[in-house]
Amino acid sequence: MYRFLLTPRWLGGTALATAAVVVCVWLGSWQLGRFEDRVSTHQETKASLTASGDTRPIDALLGPATPQVSTETVGKPVTVTGTFDTEHQLLVPNRVLDGKQGYYVLTPLRTADGHAVAVVRGWAPGTPSGSAPAAEAAPTGQVTVTGRLQANESVGSNGAVAGGLPAGQLGMINRASLLNVLEYDGWYDGWVAADQVPAGLTAVPTVQPQGGDGLTLRAFQNLGYTLEWFVFAGFVIFMWFRLMRREAEAEQDRALGLDPVLD
C-alpha cells in the first residue's frame, strides 16, 4: 500500500520536505542560540553591577582608550579627587527611589586639571520647589569622593526630560546637558553616585542603563523566531504525513475497486 513512496514524485517530495525540516530546525536552533547569548550577556551585566570589586581612580576606568561608561564599567566603585563647585549645585527632579518621588542633589567636582565630574551626593524625597529636607552644604577644599560609576541618562529613562525646567535644575544627567549648563574645560562621561551622603539625603543605588534592567525586546524576538521556525518544521512534517495518508487511502480504494467512475 505504501509502494507509491518509491515513485519519483514521492521521492522528490520527501527529499524536499526533509530539506525544509532541516533548514527550519537549523534556523530555530540558531535563533535559540542568539537568545541564550543575550540571556548570558544580561546575567553577566547584572553580576558586574552587583560585584564589589576594588575601588579604582576614575581615570583608570575612563581613560583615553575607554572615555565612555559601558556595561562593563557601570556600577564599578571609583574614587575622584577635586574641589566641589558649591556655587553651581543642581537639582535633578522626577527621580523615584523605593516608590517615592524625589530628586537628586548634584554637585560638580572640579579636578586639578580643570575637568569636572557630576557627583550625585544623594537623593531627597519631595520636589525641589516643595518642602523637602535640606542637604548639608558640600564640603570645601580638596576632597576625595568614593562612589559608583553611572551611565549617562537619556530621555525617557529614569524620569529624565530634555528641558523646560527652571534655573538650577537639570532634566537628565549626561555630558551634553551638563555642558549646556556649565562650560568647564570638559566633563567626565556619566556620573558618580556618592557612597557617603550628608544628613537628609539617601544614597542613590546603581542605575542600570536604559534597556539594561531585564532582557531586551530583541532577545524575546529571537525566542519568538525560534518558536516560529520549530512550528514551521512541525507543519511540514504534519502536511507530509497528511498527504501520505491520503495517498495511501486512495491506493487502498483503488485496490478494492472503489475508484470513482468518470463519465
Disulfide bonds with the S-S distance in Angstrom:
none
